[in-house]
Each structure stands twice: as structure tokens, then as C-alpha cells.
Amino acid sequence: MDELKVAIQGVAGCFHDAAAREYFSGQNVGAIECETFHDLFQLVSHHNHMVGIVAIENTIAGSLLQNHELLRNSRLTIIGEHKKYISHSLAALPGQTIENIYEVNSHPMALQQCEQFLRSHHWMKLVETNDTAGSAKMIAERNLAGHAAVCGRYAAELYGLSILADDIQTNKRNFTRFLIVASPEKATQFKAGKQTNKSSIAFTLPHSHGSLSAVLTIFSFYGMNLTKIQSLPIIGREWEYRFYIDLTFDNYVRYSQSINAVRPLISDFKILGEYAECK
């Protein structure tokens, strides 16, 4: 089976890696590690044979605003989405116990999401790192006794660590939505035969009374369901905003009609992707 190269932000075993393997289940996935999201977009933009997977929002932390802008400014398009339950584990070298652990390493967001559990183990010093899976990898490679990583179970197993505690996040309703992105050339291959019932768009509006309301009214008239609306200030244009909207629909023709109807009212319009909604 040919290998599908998927660019991820982070190291092998991270949640991007795990999400990619879930979305492309049954395929031979080769994860290409990228240090930053900017690097990921650059890599996929210059290699038509690759796809990328990018976190776009989390039920606790909210939207990843930089990724909205990176997507809009790239030549890439969304070809799919994946929603993943984020479960954090406390992992350490085999033979360690919770009582042995004096330092916990992880990404600051992961440490924050596990605050209640970690606070109940007050003797553990919390040290921020760049990556959850990277923390697990560091502990394994350096053979760091007394250290534990807050990471996913997949990362712990990948680097040979033992799970000391599982599902330790405070809020158990912790999900991240990932977007699958690709060049327009690659997108055609992946979208063949798949239902298209969701669209992500971006646009700006004039700074005038009722401008957003008029656009939303048109979408409502054509039966579009708005599942997300995100605004970002436009740098250098005081009190003007760029809007990112996700729409779901049952009828592609009506969706196209709604887009044509709002075009005279908006500027800087871009379709970021048309794809199948993840239930």
C-alpha cells in the first residue's frame, strides 16, 4: 500500500498524529513532523503529494485564531474534518509510581486542562514544554526517572512509557476539531465520490449599520445552517473585522445561490473549503 504523507504539527505520537491516523484509518500514513503550524502550511503548499492536518478549535480553549489566518493566506483548501476526544494520561518510565514523580512535563495547555488532578498531587513540580508527545519522547530518550509527561495514551505507548493515571483532564468534554488541508490538485483526488455538505468561508464587511445582519439573513433565507462564526480584527483598519463562517447545507444548489446572493454585500471573499461534515 502506498504511503500517504501527512504533515503534522508536533512530533510522532502527538494528538495531530493520532487524529491523522484515525481520519485516514486503513491507509498507510507517514507522519511528517513540523515544528510550527506556519511550517506545516509552507510544506504542504510546496508539495502537492502531501496533505496536512491542523487543529482549528477546542471545546475548552476555543478557536486557534492563527490557523484561521494561515489557512486564508495559503493556497490550500479544506478537504475534510475530524473531531477527536482529547484524553490526557500521566506517563513515566516503566517501574515508576505516582509517589516517585517529582516533575511533570507537558504543553502549558495540557497542564492547565489537568489542573485539578495535578493540584491534588502537590509535590509534583510542573514544567512547561512545547509538546505533549515531545515530553514523553524526552523522558524516554533521556531515561528520566522521577519525571512524568502529560500526554495521550498513543504517545505513551509509542515511546514505551507506563500509564500511571488515565483520563486525568478536569473537563471530560474535551474535544478538538481538526481540518484536513491539501493543495487544490490533491483535493480533487480526495473529494471524488464524497458528499459535500459543509463549507468554510471568509470575508470582510463594510463598517456600516446592519451589514452582518443582512448577510446572515440571506443565509437563513436559503436554508443555510451556521455552525460557527468567528471574527478577527483587521490590522490597520480600525473597527473593521474579518469573519470566518462554517455553513452546513442539504442542497448544494441552494448553497451556491446563497453565496451568489451575499457576494455584493461582502469583500475579500474566499471559500476555504467545501467538504463532508464530521458528525
C-alpha positions in Angstrom: 0.0 0.0 0.0 1.4 3.4 -1.0 2.3 5.7 1.9 0.2 8.8 2.4 2.4 11.6 3.7 0.5 13.7 6.3 2.1 16.9 7.7 1.5 17.2 11.5 2.4 20.0 14.0 4.4 18.3 16.7 6.3 15.0 17.0 5.2 11.4 16.4 2.6 10.4 18.9 1.1 13.9 19.3 -2.7 14.4 19.1 -2.3 15.6 15.5 -0.6 12.4 14.6 -3.3 10.3 16.4 -6.1 12.3 14.7 -4.5 11.8 11.3 -4.3 8.0 11.8 -8.0 8.0 12.9 -9.2 10.0 9.9 -7.1 8.0 7.4 -7.9 4.7 9.1 -6.9 1.8 6.9 -4.3 3.7 5.0 -0.5 3.7 5.3 0.1 7.1 7.0 3.5 8.5 7.1 3.6 11.5 9.5 5.8 14.4 8.6 6.8 16.4 11.7 6.6 20.2 11.6 7.7 22.4 14.4 5.1 25.1 13.8 1.8 25.5 12.0 3.5 28.0 9.7 6.0 25.4 8.7 3.2 22.9 8.1 1.3 25.2 5.7 4.5 26.0 3.9 5.4 22.4 3.5 2.0 21.2 2.2 1.8 24.3 -0.1 5.0 23.3 -1.8 4.4 19.5 -2.0 1.2 18.6 -3.9 1.5 14.9 -2.9 1.1 15.7 0.8 -1.9 16.6 2.9 -1.9 18.3 6.3 -3.9 18.1 9.5 -4.5 21.3 11.5 -6.3 21.9 14.8 -8.8 24.7 14.4 -10.8 24.7 17.6 -11.1 23.1 21.0 -14.2 22.8 23.2 -12.2 24.2 26.2 -9.6 26.5 24.7 -11.7 27.9 21.8 -10.5 28.7 18.3 -6.9 28.7 17.2 -7.0 32.1 15.6 -3.6 31.9 13.9 -4.7 28.8 12.0 -7.7 30.6 10.5 -5.3 33.3 9.1 -2.7 30.8 8.0 -5.4 28.9 6.0 -6.8 32.0 4.5 -3.4 33.2 3.4 -2.4 29.9 1.9 -3.3 28.2 -1.4 -4.6 25.2 0.5 -8.2 24.1 0.7 -10.1 22.1 3.3 -10.9 18.5 2.2 -12.3 17.2 5.4 -12.6 17.5 9.2 -12.1 15.2 12.2 -13.3 15.6 15.8 -11.2 13.9 18.4 -11.8 13.3 22.1 -8.7 14.6 23.9 -7.8 12.3 26.9 -4.7 13.1 28.9 -2.6 10.5 30.7 0.2 10.7 33.2 3.0 8.6 31.8 6.5 7.7 33.1 9.3 5.2 32.7 8.3 1.6 33.5 8.6 0.8 37.2 7.8 4.3 38.4 4.9 5.1 40.7 3.0 8.3 41.2 4.8 8.7 44.5 8.1 8.7 42.7 7.2 11.6 40.4 8.6 15.0 41.4 8.4 16.7 38.0 5.7 16.8 35.3 6.4 17.9 31.8 3.9 19.0 29.1 2.5 21.7 27.0 1.0 24.5 29.1 -2.5 23.9 27.7 -2.4 20.3 28.7 -1.1 21.1 32.2 -3.9 23.6 32.6 -6.5 21.1 31.4 -5.3 18.7 34.1 -5.0 21.3 36.8 -7.4 19.6 39.3 -5.5 16.2 39.2 -2.1 17.8 39.3 -3.0 20.1 42.2 -4.1 17.0 44.2 -0.5 15.8 43.8 1.1 18.9 45.2 4.6 17.5 45.4 4.9 17.5 41.6 6.7 20.4 40.0 5.0 21.5 36.7 7.4 22.3 33.9 6.1 23.6 30.6 7.4 22.2 27.3 6.5 22.7 23.6 4.6 19.5 23.1 2.8 16.7 25.0 4.2 13.9 22.9 7.6 15.6 22.9 7.6 15.4 26.6 7.0 11.7 26.5 9.8 11.3 23.9 12.2 13.3 26.1 11.6 11.3 29.2 12.1 8.0 27.3 15.2 9.1 25.4 16.9 10.6 28.4 15.7 7.9 30.8 14.4 10.5 33.2 13.3 8.8 36.4 11.1 10.9 38.6 9.7 12.7 35.6 6.2 12.1 34.1 4.6 13.5 30.9 1.0 14.6 30.5 0.3 13.2 27.0 -2.0 11.0 25.1 -2.1 7.2 25.5 -0.8 6.8 22.0 2.3 8.8 22.7 3.0 6.9 25.9 2.7 3.6 24.2 4.8 4.8 21.2 7.7 5.8 23.5 7.4 2.8 25.8 6.2 4.6 28.9 3.8 3.3 31.5 0.5 4.9 32.3 0.3 6.0 35.9 -3.1 7.6 35.6 -5.5 7.8 32.7 -8.2 10.4 31.6 -6.8 13.0 34.1 -8.2 16.1 32.4 -10.6 18.1 34.6 -13.2 18.6 32.0 -14.2 15.3 30.4 -15.9 17.0 27.5 -12.6 17.9 25.8 -12.7 17.7 22.0 -10.6 19.2 19.3 -11.7 19.7 15.7 -9.1 19.2 13.1 -9.1 20.3 9.5 -7.6 18.2 6.7 -5.9 20.5 4.2 -4.4 19.9 0.8 -3.5 21.7 -2.5 -6.4 22.2 -4.9 -4.8 19.5 -7.2 -4.7 16.9 -4.3 -8.1 18.0 -3.1 -9.8 16.7 -6.3 -8.5 13.2 -5.6 -9.8 13.1 -2.1 -13.2 14.7 -2.7 -14.2 12.3 -5.5 -17.3 10.4 -4.6 -17.7 12.1 -1.2 -20.8 14.1 -0.1 -20.2 17.8 0.2 -22.5 19.3 2.8 -20.3 21.8 4.7 -18.4 24.9 3.7 -15.9 27.3 5.4 -15.7 30.8 4.1 -14.0 34.1 5.0 -15.0 37.6 4.1 -14.9 41.2 5.3 -17.8 43.7 5.7 -18.1 47.5 5.4 -18.2 49.3 8.8 -21.9 50.1 8.5 -25.1 49.5 10.5 -26.7 46.1 9.9 -24.1 44.8 7.4 -23.6 41.5 9.2 -27.3 41.1 9.9 -28.0 41.4 6.2 -25.6 38.6 5.3 -26.9 36.3 8.0 -30.5 36.9 6.9 -29.7 35.9 3.3 -28.0 32.7 4.5 -31.1 32.0 6.7 -33.4 32.6 3.7 -31.6 30.0 1.6 -31.7 27.4 4.5 -28.0 27.5 5.4 -27.2 26.3 9.0 -24.4 28.4 10.6 -22.4 26.1 12.8 -19.6 28.6 13.6 -18.9 32.3 13.2 -15.6 33.8 14.2 -14.4 37.4 13.8 -10.9 38.8 13.8 -9.9 42.5 13.7 -8.3 43.6 10.5 -4.9 45.1 11.3 -4.6 48.7 10.1 -8.4 49.1 9.6 -9.9 50.3 12.8 -13.1 48.7 13.9 -13.3 46.5 10.8 -13.4 42.7 11.1 -12.8 39.6 9.0 -15.4 36.9 9.5 -14.9 33.2 9.3 -18.1 31.2 8.9 -18.9 27.5 8.7 -22.1 26.5 6.9 -23.8 23.2 6.6 -26.5 22.5 4.0 -28.6 19.8 2.4 -28.8 21.2 -1.1 -25.6 22.3 -2.9 -27.6 24.4 -5.4 -29.2 26.4 -2.7 -25.8 26.8 -1.0 -24.4 28.2 -4.3 -27.3 30.5 -4.6 -26.7 31.9 -1.1 -23.1 32.6 -1.9 -24.0 34.4 -5.1 -26.6 36.4 -3.1 -24.2 37.7 -0.4 -21.3 38.5 -2.7 -22.5 42.0 -3.5 -22.5 42.8 0.3 -19.1 41.5 1.2 -15.4 41.9 0.3 -12.2 39.8 0.3 -14.4 36.7 -0.1 -12.7 33.3 -0.1 -14.1 29.8 0.1 -11.6 28.0 2.4 -13.1 24.6 1.6 -16.2 22.5 0.7 -16.2 19.1 2.3 -18.1 16.5 4.2 -19.2 17.3 7.8 -17.9 15.1 10.6 -20.8 14.0 12.8 
